[in-house]
Amino acid sequence: MPDSLYLFSAIAVSTAVTFGLRALPFAFIAKLRSNGFINYLALRMPLGIMVVLVAATLPAGIMDPAVAWPVAAALAATVGLHLLKSNAVLSVLGGTAVHVGILSWPL
């Protein structure tokens, strides 16, 4: 079993690297805000994330009829919430809640 100094050192190095990698973007925040490409990504990214989620979820759900209707209900809830509120976070959370709720409900 490794000694305490080795374990503490490993945890300290991992913590320092993680903190550094998470703090690094904030050092360049002023340059990033004036960058046209970053602004373009900030506008387009929510739609891109939704497209990736749909592409990853729907093929698995469509093949199995037992899973298809919860996926369809969650998709309808997500689209409906987004059309009503235009809030991507609310839409994703609402659709996820509907899907998990349907799958968790004992039939």
Distance bins in CASP14 RR format, pairs under 12 A and 6 or more apart:
PFRMAT RR
TARGET T0000
AUTHOR 0000-0000-0000
RMODE 2
METHOD distances of the structure
MODEL  1
1 7 0 0 0 0 1 0 0 0 0 0 0
2 8 0 0 0 0 1 0 0 0 0 0 0
2 9 0 0 0 0 1 0 0 0 0 0 0
2 10 0 0 0 0 1 0 0 0 0 0 0
2 11 0 0 0 0 0 1 0 0 0 0 0
3 9 0 0 0 0 1 0 0 0 0 0 0
3 10 0 0 0 0 0 1 0 0 0 0 0
4 10 0 0 0 0 0 1 0 0 0 0 0
4 11 0 0 0 0 0 1 0 0 0 0 0
5 11 0 0 0 0 0 1 0 0 0 0 0
5 12 0 0 0 0 0 1 0 0 0 0 0
6 12 0 0 0 0 0 1 0 0 0 0 0
6 13 0 0 0 0 0 1 0 0 0 0 0
7 13 0 0 0 0 0 1 0 0 0 0 0
7 14 0 0 0 0 0 1 0 0 0 0 0
8 14 0 0 0 0 0 1 0 0 0 0 0
8 15 0 0 0 0 0 1 0 0 0 0 0
9 15 0 0 0 0 0 1 0 0 0 0 0
9 16 0 0 0 0 0 1 0 0 0 0 0
10 16 0 0 0 0 0 1 0 0 0 0 0
10 17 0 0 0 0 0 1 0 0 0 0 0
11 17 0 0 0 0 0 1 0 0 0 0 0
11 18 0 0 0 0 0 1 0 0 0 0 0
12 18 0 0 0 0 0 1 0 0 0 0 0
12 19 0 0 0 0 0 1 0 0 0 0 0
13 19 0 0 0 0 0 1 0 0 0 0 0
13 20 0 0 0 0 0 1 0 0 0 0 0
14 20 0 0 0 0 0 1 0 0 0 0 0
14 21 0 0 0 0 0 1 0 0 0 0 0
15 21 0 0 0 0 0 1 0 0 0 0 0
15 22 0 0 0 0 0 1 0 0 0 0 0
16 22 0 0 0 0 0 1 0 0 0 0 0
16 23 0 0 0 0 0 1 0 0 0 0 0
17 23 0 0 0 0 0 1 0 0 0 0 0
17 24 0 0 0 0 0 1 0 0 0 0 0
18 24 0 0 0 0 0 1 0 0 0 0 0
19 26 0 0 0 0 0 1 0 0 0 0 0
20 26 0 0 0 0 1 0 0 0 0 0 0
20 27 0 0 0 0 1 0 0 0 0 0 0
21 27 0 0 0 0 0 1 0 0 0 0 0
23 29 0 0 0 0 0 1 0 0 0 0 0
24 32 0 0 0 0 0 1 0 0 0 0 0
25 31 0 0 0 0 0 1 0 0 0 0 0
25 32 1 0 0 1 0 0 0 0 0 0 0
25 33 0 0 0 0 0 1 0 0 0 0 0
25 38 0 0 0 0 0 1 0 0 0 0 0
26 32 0 0 0 0 1 0 0 0 0 0 0
26 33 0 0 0 0 0 1 0 0 0 0 0
28 34 0 0 0 0 0 1 0 0 0 0 0
28 35 0 0 0 0 1 0 0 0 0 0 0
28 38 0 0 0 0 0 1 0 0 0 0 0
29 35 0 0 0 0 0 1 0 0 0 0 0
29 38 0 0 0 0 0 1 0 0 0 0 0
30 38 0 0 0 0 0 1 0 0 0 0 0
31 37 0 0 0 0 0 1 0 0 0 0 0
31 38 0 0 0 0 1 0 0 0 0 0 0
32 38 1 0 1 0 0 0 0 0 0 0 0
32 39 0 0 0 0 1 0 0 0 0 0 0
32 41 0 0 0 0 0 1 0 0 0 0 0
32 42 0 0 0 0 1 0 0 0 0 0 0
33 39 1 0 0 1 0 0 0 0 0 0 0
33 42 0 0 0 0 1 0 0 0 0 0 0
35 41 0 0 0 0 1 0 0 0 0 0 0
35 42 0 0 0 0 1 0 0 0 0 0 0
36 42 0 0 0 0 1 0 0 0 0 0 0
36 43 0 0 0 0 0 1 0 0 0 0 0
36 44 0 0 0 0 0 1 0 0 0 0 0
37 43 0 0 0 0 0 1 0 0 0 0 0
37 44 0 0 0 0 0 1 0 0 0 0 0
37 45 0 0 0 0 0 1 0 0 0 0 0
38 44 0 0 0 0 0 1 0 0 0 0 0
38 45 0 0 0 0 0 1 0 0 0 0 0
39 45 0 0 0 0 0 1 0 0 0 0 0
41 47 0 0 0 0 0 1 0 0 0 0 0
41 48 0 0 0 0 1 0 0 0 0 0 0
41 49 0 0 0 0 0 1 0 0 0 0 0
42 48 0 0 0 0 0 1 0 0 0 0 0
44 50 0 0 0 0 0 1 0 0 0 0 0
44 51 0 0 0 0 0 1 0 0 0 0 0
45 51 0 0 0 0 0 1 0 0 0 0 0
45 52 0 0 0 0 0 1 0 0 0 0 0
45 88 0 0 0 0 1 0 0 0 0 0 0
46 52 0 0 0 0 0 1 0 0 0 0 0
46 53 0 0 0 0 0 1 0 0 0 0 0
46 82 0 0 0 0 1 0 0 0 0 0 0
46 86 0 0 0 0 0 1 0 0 0 0 0
46 87 0 0 0 0 1 0 0 0 0 0 0
46 88 1 0 1 0 0 0 0 0 0 0 0
46 89 0 0 0 0 1 0 0 0 0 0 0
46 90 0 0 0 0 0 1 0 0 0 0 0
46 91 0 0 0 0 1 0 0 0 0 0 0
46 92 0 0 0 0 1 0 0 0 0 0 0
47 53 0 0 0 0 0 1 0 0 0 0 0
47 54 0 0 0 0 0 1 0 0 0 0 0
47 82 0 0 0 0 0 1 0 0 0 0 0
47 88 0 0 0 0 1 0 0 0 0 0 0
47 91 0 0 0 0 0 1 0 0 0 0 0
48 54 0 0 0 0 1 0 0 0 0 0 0
48 55 0 0 0 0 1 0 0 0 0 0 0
48 56 0 0 0 0 0 1 0 0 0 0 0
48 88 0 0 0 0 0 1 0 0 0 0 0
49 55 0 0 0 0 0 1 0 0 0 0 0
49 56 0 0 0 0 0 1 0 0 0 0 0
49 88 1 0 0 1 0 0 0 0 0 0 0
49 89 0 0 0 0 0 1 0 0 0 0 0
49 91 0 0 0 0 0 1 0 0 0 0 0
49 92 0 0 0 0 1 0 0 0 0 0 0
50 56 0 0 0 0 0 1 0 0 0 0 0
50 57 0 0 0 0 0 1 0 0 0 0 0
50 58 0 0 0 0 0 1 0 0 0 0 0
50 75 0 0 0 0 0 1 0 0 0 0 0
50 78 0 0 0 0 1 0 0 0 0 0 0
50 79 0 0 0 0 1 0 0 0 0 0 0
50 81 0 0 0 0 0 1 0 0 0 0 0
50 82 0 0 0 0 1 0 0 0 0 0 0
50 88 1 0 0 1 0 0 0 0 0 0 0
50 89 0 0 0 0 0 1 0 0 0 0 0
50 91 1 0 0 1 0 0 0 0 0 0 0
50 92 1 0 0 1 0 0 0 0 0 0 0
50 95 0 0 0 0 0 1 0 0 0 0 0
51 57 0 0 0 0 0 1 0 0 0 0 0
51 58 0 0 0 0 0 1 0 0 0 0 0
51 88 0 0 0 0 0 1 0 0 0 0 0
52 58 0 0 0 0 0 1 0 0 0 0 0
52 92 0 0 0 0 0 1 0 0 0 0 0
53 60 0 0 0 0 0 1 0 0 0 0 0
53 71 0 0 0 0 0 1 0 0 0 0 0
53 74 0 0 0 0 0 1 0 0 0 0 0
53 75 0 0 0 0 1 0 0 0 0 0 0
53 78 0 0 0 0 1 0 0 0 0 0 0
53 88 0 0 0 0 0 1 0 0 0 0 0
53 91 0 0 0 0 0 1 0 0 0 0 0
53 92 1 0 0 1 0 0 0 0 0 0 0
53 95 0 0 0 0 0 1 0 0 0 0 0
53 96 0 0 0 0 1 0 0 0 0 0 0
53 99 0 0 0 0 0 1 0 0 0 0 0
54 60 0 0 0 0 0 1 0 0 0 0 0
54 61 0 0 0 0 0 1 0 0 0 0 0
54 62 0 0 0 0 0 1 0 0 0 0 0
54 71 0 0 0 0 1 0 0 0 0 0 0
54 72 0 0 0 0 0 1 0 0 0 0 0
54 74 0 0 0 0 0 1 0 0 0 0 0
54 75 1 0 0 1 0 0 0 0 0 0 0
54 78 0 0 0 0 1 0 0 0 0 0 0
54 79 0 0 0 0 1 0 0 0 0 0 0
54 82 0 0 0 0 0 1 0 0 0 0 0
54 91 0 0 0 0 0 1 0 0 0 0 0
54 92 0 0 0 0 0 1 0 0 0 0 0
54 95 0 0 0 0 0 1 0 0 0 0 0
55 62 0 0 0 0 0 1 0 0 0 0 0
56 71 0 0 0 0 0 1 0 0 0 0 0
57 63 0 0 0 0 0 1 0 0 0 0 0
57 67 0 0 0 0 1 0 0 0 0 0 0
57 68 0 0 0 0 0 1 0 0 0 0 0
57 70 0 0 0 0 0 1 0 0 0 0 0
57 71 1 0 0 1 0 0 0 0 0 0 0
57 72 0 0 0 0 0 1 0 0 0 0 0
57 74 0 0 0 0 1 0 0 0 0 0 0
57 75 0 0 0 0 1 0 0 0 0 0 0
57 78 0 0 0 0 0 1 0 0 0 0 0
57 92 0 0 0 0 0 1 0 0 0 0 0
57 95 0 0 0 0 0 1 0 0 0 0 0
57 96 0 0 0 0 0 1 0 0 0 0 0
57 99 0 0 0 0 1 0 0 0 0 0 0
58 64 0 0 0 0 0 1 0 0 0 0 0
58 67 0 0 0 0 0 1 0 0 0 0 0
58 68 0 0 0 0 1 0 0 0 0 0 0
58 71 1 0 0 1 0 0 0 0 0 0 0
58 72 0 0 0 0 1 0 0 0 0 0 0
58 74 0 0 0 0 0 1 0 0 0 0 0
58 75 1 0 0 1 0 0 0 0 0 0 0
58 78 0 0 0 0 0 1 0 0 0 0 0
59 67 0 0 0 0 0 1 0 0 0 0 0
59 68 0 0 0 0 0 1 0 0 0 0 0
59 71 0 0 0 0 0 1 0 0 0 0 0
60 66 0 0 0 0 0 1 0 0 0 0 0
60 67 1 0 0 1 0 0 0 0 0 0 0
60 68 0 0 0 0 1 0 0 0 0 0 0
60 70 0 0 0 0 0 1 0 0 0 0 0
60 71 0 0 0 0 1 0 0 0 0 0 0
61 67 1 0 1 0 0 0 0 0 0 0 0
61 68 1 0 1 0 0 0 0 0 0 0 0
61 69 0 0 0 0 1 0 0 0 0 0 0
61 70 0 0 0 0 1 0 0 0 0 0 0
61 71 1 0 1 0 0 0 0 0 0 0 0
61 72 0 0 0 0 1 0 0 0 0 0 0
61 73 0 0 0 0 0 1 0 0 0 0 0
61 74 0 0 0 0 0 1 0 0 0 0 0
61 75 0 0 0 0 0 1 0 0 0 0 0
61 99 0 0 0 0 0 1 0 0 0 0 0
61 103 0 0 0 0 0 1 0 0 0 0 0
62 68 1 0 1 0 0 0 0 0 0 0 0
62 69 0 0 0 0 0 1 0 0 0 0 0
62 70 0 0 0 0 0 1 0 0 0 0 0
62 71 1 0 0 1 0 0 0 0 0 0 0
62 72 0 0 0 0 1 0 0 0 0 0 0
62 75 0 0 0 0 0 1 0 0 0 0 0
63 71 0 0 0 0 0 1 0 0 0 0 0
64 70 0 0 0 0 0 1 0 0 0 0 0
64 71 0 0 0 0 1 0 0 0 0 0 0
65 71 0 0 0 0 0 1 0 0 0 0 0
65 72 0 0 0 0 0 1 0 0 0 0 0
66 102 0 0 0 0 0 1 0 0 0 0 0
66 103 0 0 0 0 1 0 0 0 0 0 0
66 107 0 0 0 0 1 0 0 0 0 0 0
67 73 0 0 0 0 0 1 0 0 0 0 0
67 74 0 0 0 0 0 1 0 0 0 0 0
67 99 0 0 0 0 1 0 0 0 0 0 0
67 102 0 0 0 0 1 0 0 0 0 0 0
67 103 0 0 0 0 1 0 0 0 0 0 0
68 74 0 0 0 0 0 1 0 0 0 0 0
68 75 0 0 0 0 0 1 0 0 0 0 0
68 99 0 0 0 0 0 1 0 0 0 0 0
68 102 0 0 0 0 0 1 0 0 0 0 0
69 75 0 0 0 0 0 1 0 0 0 0 0
69 76 0 0 0 0 0 1 0 0 0 0 0
69 98 0 0 0 0 0 1 0 0 0 0 0
69 99 0 0 0 0 0 1 0 0 0 0 0
69 102 1 0 0 1 0 0 0 0 0 0 0
69 103 0 0 0 0 0 1 0 0 0 0 0
69 107 0 0 0 0 0 1 0 0 0 0 0
70 76 0 0 0 0 0 1 0 0 0 0 0
70 77 0 0 0 0 0 1 0 0 0 0 0
70 95 0 0 0 0 0 1 0 0 0 0 0
70 96 0 0 0 0 0 1 0 0 0 0 0
70 97 0 0 0 0 0 1 0 0 0 0 0
70 98 1 0 0 1 0 0 0 0 0 0 0
70 99 1 0 1 0 0 0 0 0 0 0 0
70 100 0 0 0 0 1 0 0 0 0 0 0
70 101 0 0 0 0 1 0 0 0 0 0 0
70 102 1 0 1 0 0 0 0 0 0 0 0
70 103 1 0 1 0 0 0 0 0 0 0 0
70 104 0 0 0 0 0 1 0 0 0 0 0
70 105 0 0 0 0 1 0 0 0 0 0 0
70 107 0 0 0 0 0 1 0 0 0 0 0
71 77 0 0 0 0 0 1 0 0 0 0 0
71 78 0 0 0 0 0 1 0 0 0 0 0
71 95 0 0 0 0 0 1 0 0 0 0 0
71 96 0 0 0 0 0 1 0 0 0 0 0
71 98 0 0 0 0 1 0 0 0 0 0 0
71 99 1 0 0 1 0 0 0 0 0 0 0
71 100 0 0 0 0 0 1 0 0 0 0 0
71 102 0 0 0 0 1 0 0 0 0 0 0
71 103 0 0 0 0 1 0 0 0 0 0 0
72 78 0 0 0 0 0 1 0 0 0 0 0
72 79 0 0 0 0 0 1 0 0 0 0 0
72 95 0 0 0 0 0 1 0 0 0 0 0
72 98 0 0 0 0 0 1 0 0 0 0 0
72 99 0 0 0 0 1 0 0 0 0 0 0
72 102 0 0 0 0 1 0 0 0 0 0 0
73 79 0 0 0 0 0 1 0 0 0 0 0
73 80 0 0 0 0 0 1 0 0 0 0 0
73 94 0 0 0 0 0 1 0 0 0 0 0
73 95 0 0 0 0 1 0 0 0 0 0 0
73 96 0 0 0 0 0 1 0 0 0 0 0
73 97 0 0 0 0 0 1 0 0 0 0 0
73 98 1 0 1 0 0 0 0 0 0 0 0
73 99 1 0 0 1 0 0 0 0 0 0 0
73 100 0 0 0 0 0 1 0 0 0 0 0
73 101 0 0 0 0 1 0 0 0 0 0 0
73 102 1 0 1 0 0 0 0 0 0 0 0
73 103 0 0 0 0 0 1 0 0 0 0 0
73 105 0 0 0 0 0 1 0 0 0 0 0
74 80 0 0 0 0 0 1 0 0 0 0 0
74 81 0 0 0 0 0 1 0 0 0 0 0
74 91 0 0 0 0 0 1 0 0 0 0 0
74 92 0 0 0 0 0 1 0 0 0 0 0
74 93 0 0 0 0 0 1 0 0 0 0 0
74 94 0 0 0 0 1 0 0 0 0 0 0
74 95 1 0 1 0 0 0 0 0 0 0 0
74 96 1 0 0 1 0 0 0 0 0 0 0
74 97 0 0 0 0 1 0 0 0 0 0 0
74 98 1 0 1 0 0 0 0 0 0 0 0
74 99 1 1 0 0 0 0 0 0 0 0 0
74 100 0 0 0 0 1 0 0 0 0 0 0
74 101 0 0 0 0 1 0 0 0 0 0 0
74 102 1 0 0 1 0 0 0 0 0 0 0
74 103 0 0 0 0 1 0 0 0 0 0 0
75 81 0 0 0 0 0 1 0 0 0 0 0
75 82 0 0 0 0 0 1 0 0 0 0 0
75 91 0 0 0 0 0 1 0 0 0 0 0
75 92 0 0 0 0 0 1 0 0 0 0 0
75 94 0 0 0 0 0 1 0 0 0 0 0
75 95 1 0 0 1 0 0 0 0 0 0 0
75 96 0 0 0 0 0 1 0 0 0 0 0
75 98 0 0 0 0 1 0 0 0 0 0 0
75 99 0 0 0 0 1 0 0 0 0 0 0
75 102 0 0 0 0 0 1 0 0 0 0 0
76 82 0 0 0 0 0 1 0 0 0 0 0
76 83 0 0 0 0 0 1 0 0 0 0 0
76 91 0 0 0 0 0 1 0 0 0 0 0
76 94 0 0 0 0 0 1 0 0 0 0 0
76 95 0 0 0 0 1 0 0 0 0 0 0
76 98 0 0 0 0 1 0 0 0 0 0 0
76 99 0 0 0 0 0 1 0 0 0 0 0
76 102 0 0 0 0 0 1 0 0 0 0 0
77 83 0 0 0 0 0 1 0 0 0 0 0
77 84 0 0 0 0 0 1 0 0 0 0 0
77 85 0 0 0 0 0 1 0 0 0 0 0
77 90 0 0 0 0 0 1 0 0 0 0 0
77 91 0 0 0 0 1 0 0 0 0 0 0
77 92 0 0 0 0 0 1 0 0 0 0 0
77 93 0 0 0 0 0 1 0 0 0 0 0
77 94 1 0 1 0 0 0 0 0 0 0 0
77 95 1 0 1 0 0 0 0 0 0 0 0
77 96 0 0 0 0 1 0 0 0 0 0 0
77 97 1 0 0 1 0 0 0 0 0 0 0
77 98 1 0 1 0 0 0 0 0 0 0 0
77 99 0 0 0 0 1 0 0 0 0 0 0
77 100 0 0 0 0 0 1 0 0 0 0 0
77 101 0 0 0 0 0 1 0 0 0 0 0
77 102 0 0 0 0 1 0 0 0 0 0 0
78 84 0 0 0 0 0 1 0 0 0 0 0
78 85 0 0 0 0 0 1 0 0 0 0 0
78 87 0 0 0 0 0 1 0 0 0 0 0
78 88 0 0 0 0 1 0 0 0 0 0 0
78 89 0 0 0 0 0 1 0 0 0 0 0
78 90 0 0 0 0 1 0 0 0 0 0 0
78 91 1 0 1 0 0 0 0 0 0 0 0
78 92 1 0 0 1 0 0 0 0 0 0 0
78 93 0 0 0 0 1 0 0 0 0 0 0
78 94 1 0 0 1 0 0 0 0 0 0 0
78 95 1 0 1 0 0 0 0 0 0 0 0
78 96 0 0 0 0 1 0 0 0 0 0 0
78 97 0 0 0 0 0 1 0 0 0 0 0
78 98 1 0 0 1 0 0 0 0 0 0 0
78 99 0 0 0 0 1 0 0 0 0 0 0
79 85 0 0 0 0 0 1 0 0 0 0 0
79 86 0 0 0 0 0 1 0 0 0 0 0
79 88 0 0 0 0 0 1 0 0 0 0 0
79 91 1 0 0 1 0 0 0 0 0 0 0
79 92 0 0 0 0 0 1 0 0 0 0 0
79 94 0 0 0 0 0 1 0 0 0 0 0
79 95 0 0 0 0 1 0 0 0 0 0 0
79 98 0 0 0 0 0 1 0 0 0 0 0
80 86 0 0 0 0 0 1 0 0 0 0 0
80 87 0 0 0 0 0 1 0 0 0 0 0
80 90 0 0 0 0 0 1 0 0 0 0 0
80 91 1 0 0 1 0 0 0 0 0 0 0
80 94 0 0 0 0 1 0 0 0 0 0 0
80 95 0 0 0 0 1 0 0 0 0 0 0
80 98 0 0 0 0 0 1 0 0 0 0 0
81 87 1 0 0 1 0 0 0 0 0 0 0
81 88 0 0 0 0 1 0 0 0 0 0 0
81 89 0 0 0 0 0 1 0 0 0 0 0
81 90 1 0 1 0 0 0 0 0 0 0 0
81 91 1 0 1 0 0 0 0 0 0 0 0
81 92 0 0 0 0 1 0 0 0 0 0 0
81 93 0 0 0 0 1 0 0 0 0 0 0
81 94 1 0 1 0 0 0 0 0 0 0 0
81 95 1 0 0 1 0 0 0 0 0 0 0
81 96 0 0 0 0 0 1 0 0 0 0 0
81 97 0 0 0 0 0 1 0 0 0 0 0
81 98 0 0 0 0 1 0 0 0 0 0 0
82 88 1 0 0 1 0 0 0 0 0 0 0
82 89 0 0 0 0 0 1 0 0 0 0 0
82 90 1 0 0 1 0 0 0 0 0 0 0
82 91 1 1 0 0 0 0 0 0 0 0 0
82 92 0 0 0 0 1 0 0 0 0 0 0
82 93 0 0 0 0 0 1 0 0 0 0 0
82 94 0 0 0 0 1 0 0 0 0 0 0
82 95 0 0 0 0 1 0 0 0 0 0 0
83 90 0 0 0 0 0 1 0 0 0 0 0
83 91 0 0 0 0 1 0 0 0 0 0 0
84 90 0 0 0 0 1 0 0 0 0 0 0
84 91 0 0 0 0 1 0 0 0 0 0 0
84 94 0 0 0 0 0 1 0 0 0 0 0
85 91 1 0 0 1 0 0 0 0 0 0 0
85 92 0 0 0 0 0 1 0 0 0 0 0
85 93 0 0 0 0 0 1 0 0 0 0 0
85 94 0 0 0 0 0 1 0 0 0 0 0
87 93 0 0 0 0 1 0 0 0 0 0 0
87 94 0 0 0 0 0 1 0 0 0 0 0
88 94 0 0 0 0 0 1 0 0 0 0 0
88 95 0 0 0 0 0 1 0 0 0 0 0
89 95 0 0 0 0 0 1 0 0 0 0 0
89 96 0 0 0 0 0 1 0 0 0 0 0
90 96 0 0 0 0 0 1 0 0 0 0 0
90 97 0 0 0 0 0 1 0 0 0 0 0
91 97 0 0 0 0 0 1 0 0 0 0 0
91 98 0 0 0 0 0 1 0 0 0 0 0
92 98 0 0 0 0 0 1 0 0 0 0 0
92 99 0 0 0 0 0 1 0 0 0 0 0
93 99 0 0 0 0 0 1 0 0 0 0 0
93 100 0 0 0 0 0 1 0 0 0 0 0
94 100 0 0 0 0 1 0 0 0 0 0 0
94 101 0 0 0 0 0 1 0 0 0 0 0
94 102 0 0 0 0 0 1 0 0 0 0 0
95 101 0 0 0 0 1 0 0 0 0 0 0
95 102 0 0 0 0 0 1 0 0 0 0 0
95 103 0 0 0 0 0 1 0 0 0 0 0
96 102 0 0 0 0 0 1 0 0 0 0 0
96 103 0 0 0 0 0 1 0 0 0 0 0
96 104 0 0 0 0 0 1 0 0 0 0 0
97 103 0 0 0 0 0 1 0 0 0 0 0
97 104 0 0 0 0 0 1 0 0 0 0 0
98 104 0 0 0 0 0 1 0 0 0 0 0
98 105 0 0 0 0 0 1 0 0 0 0 0
99 105 0 0 0 0 0 1 0 0 0 0 0
101 107 0 0 0 0 0 1 0 0 0 0 0
END
